[in-house]
Amino acid sequence: MMLSRTASQLYWMSRYMERAENLARLLDVTHSLSMLPQSRGGADIAAALATTGALDACRARHPALGAADVLHFMTFDAANPASIISCLKFARENAHAVRGKITGEMWESINASWLEARQMAFEGRPLAGFFDWVKERSHLFRGTTYGTIQRNDAFSFIRLGTFLERADNTARLIDVKSHLIGHELDDSAADFYLWGALLRSLGAFEAYHELYRDTLSARRVAELLILRPDVPRSLRACVDEIAELLPRIQGDTGHRAKRLAATLHAELSYDQIDSILGAGLHAYLAQFLSQIHALGNAVHGAYLEAA
């Protein structure tokens, strides 16, 4: 079985790359929403920050929570360990430590991303262009990984990190929407723009219109992003991947992680959107995040901690 230190570095390399992209998506949509006439200004920014766990740290540095200060703090501030630039740095550091376990093309992709991002931060690159660049670099890294690395435990840990991070992010992004609106599930004109922005942030806008072929409905957006297995960033799609990846990892450890993944997979496979909404969207997402957190801890305890 792979050494736990190596497994941990592969896992966190991919988590940090996915986190950088997720942050870019979150900040991009939050920035766009903050400029809408219906925006609540600083409250919109604060709601997004709260989902990243960086609200208190940002407020300590920028008490007024001005949009420009917040965006810089979460994008280019190297002193903020939750910023995009820090995520790219940590991804590169983990990749450097396991260069013998990844392909040369993977290393070149992740190293170039860090070097270019550092230069962009120095130059003060416009944020909109930077967010798009981060998404492109993340796509390039995932494509390079999928196209070049052997299908072994290294591949499984890399993919596992990606989908655990993505599941957490999708749930938090959906929850951001409810914070931004201040109430759950409304199909008003104002909400039309908010739901559309959410779909775009998760790359699911086209999928929605292909599947439902009508105007945006809060119920259907929630169904798409939670239960559709054919939408890559939905909760169901992420859990499908996790439940498939864990049994592939060699060794006798990980029974608890596999059980938790199988349970979560079964729940999502048979959940229905009406029962989810009936219990409350925020409550459902809070429970899901708790389950994903427990699963991540189980993976860490089984595979990533030195014996």
For each residue, the residues with C-beta under 8 A, 3 or more apart:
1: 153 250 251 253
2: 6 7 153 154 157 250
3: 6 7
4: 7 8 303 304 305 306 307
5: 8 9 306
6: 2 3 9 10 98 101 154
7: 2 3 4 10 11 153 157 303 304
8: 4 5 11 12 300 303 304 305
9: 5 6 12 13 94 95 97 98
10: 6 7 13 14 94 98 101 102 154 157 158 161
11: 7 8 14 15 157 158 160 161 299 303 304
12: 8 9 15 16 90 91 94 161
13: 9 10 16 17 91 94 95 98 102 110 158 161
14: 10 11 17 18 91 145 157 158 159 160 161 162 165
15: 11 12 18 19 161 162 164 165
16: 12 13 19 20 87 88 90 91 94
17: 13 14 20 21 87 88 91 110 113 138 141 142 162
18: 14 15 21 22 138 161 162 165 166 169
19: 15 16 22 23 87 165 169
20: 16 17 23 24 84 87 88 91 134 138
21: 17 18 24 25 134 135 138 139
22: 18 19 25 26 165 166 169 173
23: 19 20 26 27 52 74 75 82 83 84 87 134
24: 20 21 27 28 84 130 131 132 134 135 138
25: 21 22 28 29 131 135 169 173 201 202
26: 22 23 29 30 48 51 52 169 172 173 176 201
27: 23 24 30 31 48 71 74 75 84 127 131
28: 24 25 31 32 128 131 132 201
29: 25 26 32 33 173 197 198 200 201
30: 26 27 33 34 44 45 48 176
31: 27 28 34 35 67 71 127 128
32: 28 29 35 36 197
33: 29 30 36 39 44 180 193 194 197
34: 30 31 39 41 44 45 67
35: 31 32 39
36: 32 33 39 190 193 194
37:
38: 190 193 194
39: 33 34 35 36 44
40: 43 44 180 182
41: 34 44 45 67
42: 45 46 64 65 66 67
43: 40 46 47
44: 30 33 34 39 40 41 47 48 180
45: 30 34 41 42 48 49 65 67 70
46: 42 43 49 50 55 65
47: 43 44 50 51 176 179 180
48: 26 27 30 44 45 51 52 176 180
49: 45 46 52 54 55 58 65 70 74
50: 46 47 53 55 179
51: 26 47 48 172 173 175 176 179
52: 23 26 48 49 55 74 82 172
53: 50 82
54: 49 57 58 73 74 80 82
55: 46 49 50 52 58 59
56: 59 60
57: 54 60 61 80 82
58: 49 54 55 61 62 65 69 70 73 74 80
59: 55 56 62 63 65
60: 56 57 63
61: 57 58 69 73
62: 58 59 65 66 69 70 73
63: 59 60
64: 42 69
65: 42 45 46 49 58 59 62 69 70
66: 42 62 69 70
67: 31 34 41 42 45 70 71
68: 71 72
69: 58 61 62 64 65 66 72 73
70: 45 49 58 62 65 66 67 73 74
71: 27 31 67 68 74 75 127
72: 68 69 75 76 77
73: 54 58 61 62 69 70 77 80 83
74: 23 27 49 52 54 58 70 71 77 80 82 83 84
75: 23 27 71 72 83 84 85 121 127 130
76: 72 83 84 85 120 121 124
77: 72 73 74 80 83 85 86
78: 83 85 86 89 121
79:
80: 54 57 58 73 74 77 83 86
81: 86 90
82: 23 52 53 54 57 74 86 87
83: 23 73 74 75 76 77 78 80 86 87
84: 20 23 24 27 74 75 76 87 88 117 130 134
85: 75 76 77 78 88 89 117 118 121
86: 77 78 80 81 82 83 89 90
87: 16 17 19 20 23 82 83 84 90 91
88: 16 17 20 84 85 91 92 113 114 117 134
89: 78 85 86 92 93 114
90: 12 16 81 86 87 93 94
91: 12 13 14 16 17 20 87 88 94 95 110 113 114
92: 88 89 95 96 110 111 113 114
93: 89 90 96 97
94: 9 10 12 13 16 90 91 97 98
95: 9 13 91 92 98 99 102 106 107 110 111
96: 92 93 99 107 111
97: 9 93 94
98: 6 9 10 13 94 95 101 102 154
99: 95 96 102 107
100:
101: 6 10 98 154
102: 10 13 95 98 99 106 107 145 149 154
103: 106 107 144 145 148 149
104: 107 108
105: 108 109 144 148
106: 95 102 103 109 110 141 144 145 148 149
107: 95 96 99 102 103 104 110 111
108: 104 105 111 112
109: 105 106 112 113 137 140 141 144
110: 13 17 91 92 95 106 107 113 114 141
111: 92 95 96 107 108 114 115
112: 108 109 115 116
113: 17 88 91 92 109 110 116 117 137 140 141
114: 88 89 91 92 110 111 117 118
115: 111 112 118 119
116: 112 113 119 120 133 137
117: 84 85 88 113 114 120 121 134 137
118: 85 114 115 121 122
119: 115 116 122 123
120: 76 116 117 123 125 130 133
121: 75 76 78 85 117 118 124 125
122: 118 119
123: 119 120
124: 76 121
125: 120 121 129 130 133
126: 129 130
127: 27 31 71 75 130 131
128: 28 31 131 132
129: 125 126 132 133
130: 24 75 84 120 125 126 127 133 134
131: 24 25 27 28 127 128 134 135
132: 24 28 128 129 135 136
133: 116 120 125 129 130 136 137
134: 20 21 23 24 84 88 117 130 131 137 138
135: 21 24 25 131 132 138 139
136: 132 133 139 140
137: 109 113 116 117 133 134 140 141
138: 17 18 20 21 24 134 135 141 142
139: 21 135 136 142 143
140: 109 113 136 137 143 144
141: 17 106 109 110 113 137 138 144 145
142: 17 138 139 145 146 162
143: 139 140 146 147
144: 103 105 106 109 140 141 147 148
145: 14 102 103 106 141 142 148 149 155 158
146: 142 143 149
147: 143 144
148: 103 105 106 144 145
149: 102 103 106 145 146 154 155 158
150: 154 155
151: 155
152: 155 156
153: 1 2 7 156 157 248 249 250
154: 2 6 10 98 101 102 149 150 157 158
155: 145 149 150 151 152 158 159
156: 152 153 159 160 245 246 248 249
157: 2 7 10 11 14 153 154 160 161 249 303
158: 10 11 13 14 145 149 154 155 161 162
159: 14 155 156 162 163 241 245
160: 11 14 156 157 163 164 242 245 246 299
161: 10 11 12 13 14 15 18 157 158 164 165
162: 14 15 17 18 142 158 159 165 166
163: 159 160 166 167 238 239 241 242 245
164: 15 160 161 167 168 238 242 292 295 296 299
165: 14 15 18 19 22 161 162 168 169
166: 18 22 162 163 169 170 233 238
167: 163 164 170 171 235 238 239 242 288 292
168: 164 165 171 172 289 292 293 296
169: 18 19 22 25 26 165 166 172 173
170: 166 167 173 174 202 225 233 234 235 238
171: 167 168 174 175 235 285 288 289 292
172: 26 51 52 168 169 175 176 285 289
173: 22 25 26 29 51 169 170 176 177 198 201 202
174: 170 171 177 178 198 222 225 226 281 285
175: 51 171 172 178 179 281 282 285 286 289
176: 26 30 47 48 51 172 173 179 180 198
177: 173 174 180 181 194 195 198
178: 174 175 181 182 183 184 281 282
179: 47 50 51 175 176 182
180: 33 40 44 47 48 176 177 194
181: 177 178 184 186 190 191 194
182: 40 178 179
183: 178 186
184: 178 181 277 280 281 282
185: 218 219 222 277 281
186: 181 183 191 218
187: 191 192 216 217 218
188: 191 192
189: 192 193
190: 36 38 181 193 194
191: 181 186 187 188 194 195 218
192: 187 188 189 195 196 215 216
193: 33 36 38 189 190 196 197
194: 33 36 38 177 180 181 190 191 197 198
195: 177 191 192 198 199 216 218 221
196: 192 193 199 200 205 216
197: 29 32 33 193 194 200 201
198: 29 173 174 176 177 194 195 201 202 221 225
199: 195 196 202 204 205 208 216 221 224 225
200: 29 196 197 203 204 205
201: 25 26 28 29 173 197 198
202: 25 170 173 198 199 225 233
203: 200 232 233
204: 199 200 207 208 224 225 231 233 234
205: 196 199 200 208 209
206: 209 210
207: 204 210 211 224 228 230 231
208: 199 204 205 211 212 216 220 221 224
209: 205 206 212 213
210: 206 207 213
211: 207 208 224 228
212: 208 209 217 220 224
213: 209 210
214: 217
215: 192
216: 187 192 195 196 199 208 220 221
217: 187 212 214 220 221
218: 185 186 187 191 195 221 222
219: 185 222 223 273 277
220: 208 212 216 217 223 224
221: 195 198 199 208 216 217 218 224 225
222: 174 185 218 219 225 226 273 276 277 281
223: 219 220 226 227 228 273
224: 199 204 207 208 211 212 220 221 227 228 231 234
225: 170 174 198 199 202 204 221 222 228 231 233 234 235
226: 174 222 223 234 235 236 268 271 273 276 284
227: 223 224 234 235 236 268 271 272 273 276
228: 207 211 223 224 225 231 234 236 237
229: 234 236 237 240
230: 207 237
231: 204 207 224 225 228 234 236 237
232: 203 237
233: 166 170 202 203 204 225 237 238
234: 170 204 224 225 226 227 228 229 231 237 238
235: 167 170 171 225 226 227 238 239 268 288
236: 226 227 228 229 231 239 240 268 269
237: 228 229 230 231 232 233 234 240 241
238: 163 164 166 167 170 233 234 235 241 242
239: 163 167 235 236 242 243 261 264 265 268
240: 229 236 237 243 244 265
241: 159 163 237 238 244 245
242: 160 163 164 167 238 239 245 246 261 264 265 295
243: 239 240 246 247 261 262 264 265
244: 240 241 247 248
245: 156 159 160 163 241 242 248 249
246: 156 160 242 243 249 254 257 258 261 299
247: 243 244 258
248: 153 156 244 245
249: 153 156 157 245 246 254 303
250: 1 2 153
251: 1 254 303
252:
253: 1 302 303
254: 246 249 251 257 258 298 299 302 303
255: 258 259 302
256: 259 260 298 301 302
257: 246 254 260 261 295 298 299 301 302 303
258: 246 247 254 255 261 262
259: 255 256 262 263
260: 256 257 263 264 291 294 295 298
261: 239 242 243 246 257 258 264 265 295
262: 243 258 259 265 266
263: 259 260 266 267
264: 239 242 243 260 261 267 268 288 291 292 295
265: 239 240 242 243 261 262 268 269
266: 262 263 269 270
267: 263 264 270 271
268: 226 227 235 236 239 264 265 271
269: 236 265 266
270: 266 267
271: 226 227 267 268 275 276
272: 227 275 276
273: 219 222 223 226 227 276 277
274: 277 278
275: 271 272 278 279
276: 222 226 227 271 272 273 279 281 284
277: 184 185 219 222 273 274 280 281
278: 274 275
279: 275 276 283 284
280: 184 277 283 284
281: 174 175 178 184 185 222 276 277 284 285
282: 175 178 184 285 286
283: 279 280 286 287
284: 226 276 279 280 281 287 288
285: 171 172 174 175 281 282 288 289
286: 175 282 283 289 290
287: 283 284 290 291
288: 167 171 235 264 284 285 291 292
289: 168 171 172 175 285 286 292 293
290: 286 287 293 294
291: 260 264 287 288 294 295
292: 164 167 168 171 264 288 289 295 296
293: 168 289 290 296 297
294: 260 290 291 297 298
295: 164 242 257 260 261 264 291 292 298 299
296: 164 168 292 293 299 300
297: 293 294 300 301
298: 254 256 257 260 294 295 301 302
299: 11 160 164 246 254 257 295 296 302 303 304
300: 8 296 297 303 304 305
301: 256 257 297 298 304 305
302: 253 254 255 256 257 298 299
303: 4 7 8 11 157 249 251 253 254 257 299 300
304: 4 7 8 11 299 300 301
305: 4 8 300 301
306: 4 5
307: 4
